[in-house]
Amino acid sequence: MPAIPSVISRMFLFPVLLSVNGVALAADIHISPEDMMAWPEKSFSGSSDYRLTQHDGMTVLMAQANRQASAKYLERKIDLRETPYLRWCWQISGVHSGLNEQSKSGDDYPARVYVARKTGVLPWQVESVNYVWSSNQPINTSWPNAFTDRAVLLALQSGNEQVGQWVGEVRNIAADYQRLFGAKPTQIDGLALMSDGDNASVNATAWFSKMELTSDANPPQCP
């Protein structure tokens, strides 16, 4: 499938999917692999293989993309004053070598976690932060999506150094929005995760576990 339609569709993931009837969260929310598996799936180019699997002695969500792209997503208002931190564990099987991730044809990542917030009532008035396991961009580097400056990517991991290992992440969502968009929101409106390889026709597998929205700023304990 051509790269442009796929990425444009992905660009509008949250304007299309976010509900106006979400319920604000008032306490920590723990998202199990079973919860992630039950989230609806949005296809952009085929369907990545999502399944529960036993991996390293525990049940996790596996996301396997073979030149495909689809996302698991959660529509829900999340009060960042109560739960400012997003924490999760992830692992990947390998990176996509040789891609220019800031180009339209290179917008593929073995693992992504999205957070999104509405900035108005119109469908395109949404900003999203994409936390990615980058193939080649330095850790803590950020750059706009190749198609829109309303989506910004932030490399939390990079390259092969920790491939095959569980890595724990913790992000202050409001602080990341302030850094990347210049505004400090009090809520977000949805989450998503995916592994994708459609634009560059590449393959990868990611595993996700221990996702939560919390007031705890400590990284999660991963296996």
N, C-alpha and C positions, 0 to 999 in steps of 0.2 A: 504494500500500500504506500502511496506517496507520503513523504514526510510531512508536508505542510498540513493536509487535512487532519492527520493524526494528532499533531502537536496543537493545532488550533482547537480541536475538540478537547484535548487535555487542558488547554488554557482556560476553557470555560467549564471545567469540571464542577467547581463550586457554585458559580452562578446558576447552573442548571439544577444542581442537587440540593442546595441548602433550603431547609424548610423555614417558614416564618412562624411555625408553631412549636419550636423547640422549648424545652424546659430548662431553666438555668440550674446549674449544679451548685449545691451549697456545701458539699463535703467531698473528700477525696473519692475518686472513682477508680477502681481497679478493673482493667480491661484484660480479660483472659484470652488465650489463644482461641478458645471456643467462642468467645464474644466476637473476636475479629473475623472468624470464619463465618459467623452468622450475619455480618454486615452485608448490605447489598453490594453488588459488583457492577462497575461501569466499564464497558469495553470501549477501547479506542481503536485498536487494531488486533482483532482476534481476542483471545482470552488467555491471560496468564493462568497457570495451573496453581490454584490455591487449595491447600489441604492441610488437615491436622496430621502431624506425624510425630513419632518418637525420635528424638534427636538428642544426643548427649544425655540420655537417661531421663528426659522429661518430654511432656507434650508441648509442642510449639506449632506456630503457623508457618508453613512453607509457602513461599511465592517463587514460582519457577516460570521464567519468560524465555521462550524459544522464538525469538523474532516477533514477539507479541507485546501488547500493552493493554492492561486493564487494571483497575484499582478497586480495592475494598474501601468503603467510606462510611463514616458515621455522621449523620445530621443531628446536631444538638448544640444548643447554646451552652457555653461554658464560661462561668464567672471567674475571671482571672484574679479578682480580689480574694476569692476563696481558695482557688487552686491555680496558682501562678506558674507552676512547674509541670512540664511534660517529661516523663521518664520512660525509658524503654531499653530493652536489650535486643541487639541484632547481630547477625553473622551473615557473611556472604561466601559464595564458593569461588569467586574470582571477579576481576574487574574487566572492563572493556578497553583493551589496549588500543592506542593510536587514535582515539576520538578527540575532536575539538568540541568539548562540552558546551562551549559558548556559541556554537553554530546550530542552525536548524537541523542539519543532518547528524549532529552528534549529541542530541538531547536525549541520551539514554543512560540509565544508572542501574546498577545491580540492586540497589535498595533506595527507596525514598520514603519519607514520612512528611505529610503535608499538615499544616494548620492554616485555616482560612477565616477571614472575617468580612462581613458585609460593611461597605462604606456608604451605601445608599440603597434606594429601592429598586433601581434598575438592575437587570441581570448581570451586566458587565461590571457593576460597581462592587467588586470584591478584590481584596488583596490576599495573596497567599505567600507564606514562607515555606519553601521546600527544603527540608533537611535531607541532604544526600550523602551517600557513600560515593565519593568521587573516584573516578579512575585515575585522574592525573592532576587535578587542581590542588594547591596546598590547603592543608587544614585551616579553617577559619576564613577562607576566601569566600567572597560573595559576588554574585553577578546576576544581571537580569535575565529572565527567560529570553530566548532568541526572538520571540514573537511579541512580547509585551513586557512593559516595565511594571505591570501590576502583579507579577509573580517574580520573586527573587529566590535564587538558590543559594544555599549556605552549605559548604563542605564541612561535615563533622569528622569524616574519616577520608583517607585518600590512599590510593595505591594498594600494593600487595602486602604491606608490612603486617597487617592483622587479619588477612584473609584466613578463613578457617577457624577464627577465634571469636568467642562471644565478647562483645563490647557494650558497655553500659553508657547511656547518654542521659543527661539532664539539661533541660533548656528552660530559661526564664522567658516565656513566650512574649510577654509585654516588652521586655528589654530588647528582644530580637526585633520585634516590630518597630520599636523606636529607632534602633540602629539602622534598619534596612528601609524603613518607610518614613521615619521622622514623626511618627505618632505613637502614643502609648495607649493601646486599647484597654478597656476594662472587661471585654469579653471577646471570645471567638465563636464561630458558628459551625465549625465542623473540623473533622480529622479525616485523613486518608493515608493509606500506605500502598506501596506497589513495588514490583520489580518490572523493568521494561527493557525491551531491546528491539523495538520495531523500526526506528528510524535508520539505524545502522545495521540492521539484520544481524544482531548479536544475541548471545544466550547468557543467562546467569540464573543463579538460585540464591535466594535470601531466606533467612529464618528470623521470626519475630517472637518476642516473649516479654512478659513483665511490663506491659505498657500501663501507665497510670497518669492521671492528672491529680496533682497533690500540692500540699503546702510544704513538703519536704524537699529541701534543696540538695540533699545528698544523692550521689549517683546510685542507681540500683545495683544490687549484688547479682552479678551474672555467674553462670556456672564456670 
